[in-house]
Amino acid sequence: MMEIFCSLVEHVFDVLFAYMLEAFAVCERNLVAANLGLSKGKKVGIVGFGKIGLEVAHRLEAFDCIIAYNSRSKNPFVSYPFYSSAVELATNSNVLVLCCALNDQTRHVINREVMLALRKGGVIVNVARGAVIDEKALLRCLIEGEIGGAGLDVFENEPLVSEEFFSLDM
């Protein structure tokens, strides 16, 4: 179990580094990436702050990123700012990293309202479940340039992925 945990956390950084290198790739794990650039002061919001979200936060500290999170409840043992909604977190972030479980409360938690709050240069990295993102809204925001990009490890209806994702010019 620990091996899977470490692998997933490392995959978050694979996606982020692909952005840093201005890479674009579609691979067997359905990774789609574009330009991000982790730099000092980059605001990274983490949705889902269990073991994986917390480990992602610890590793982002090495890049001097400003970290905040959204989760079911505030963790009294961490000093990162807590936002009670994904919209509020997105408003205060350049990047959203999704690490939450999929349940009735998190299905499509990343919807158009959240994406618009993230703004034009914002990036979403999803290593959670595909259904935490409203894919139709994501496609619309990507096509219309309302967000900067997305790094997707999973899709809602795999293996039936919308062809529109693969035709995006990122």
QUIJOTA-V32301 format. One line per field, one symbol per residue. phi: phi as a letter, one per 20 degrees, with the letter a starting at -180 (. if undefined). psi: psi as a letter, one per 20 degrees, with the letter a starting at -180 (. if undefined). burial: 1 if it has 9 or more other ideal C-beta (glycine too) atoms within 8 Angstrom, else 0. Layout:
# QUIJOTA-V32301
phi = ???
psi = ???
burial = ???
This chain:
# QUIJOTA-V32301
phi = .fffgffffffgfgfffffgelecbccfemfccbecmfbgnfedddencegfgffgfgffgfelfedbbcbgbfefdceffddfcfffffgdcecddecefebffdflfedggfffffngefcddddedgffdfffffgffffemecfrbddeccfdgeeegfgfeefed
psi = ghggghggghhghggghgghjlqpqoahjkppqbpfnprpipopppoolbgggghggghhhhjkqoprrprhrpoijqiqpppiqhggghhkqhpppojrqpahhipkhnagggghhhrgiqqpoojcqhiipnhghggghggjkirhrpoohqqglqjnpphhhiipn.
burial = 00001001101111110111000000000111110101000111111111011111101110101011111000100100011001111101111111110100011011110111110001111111010111101111110001111111111001001000100100
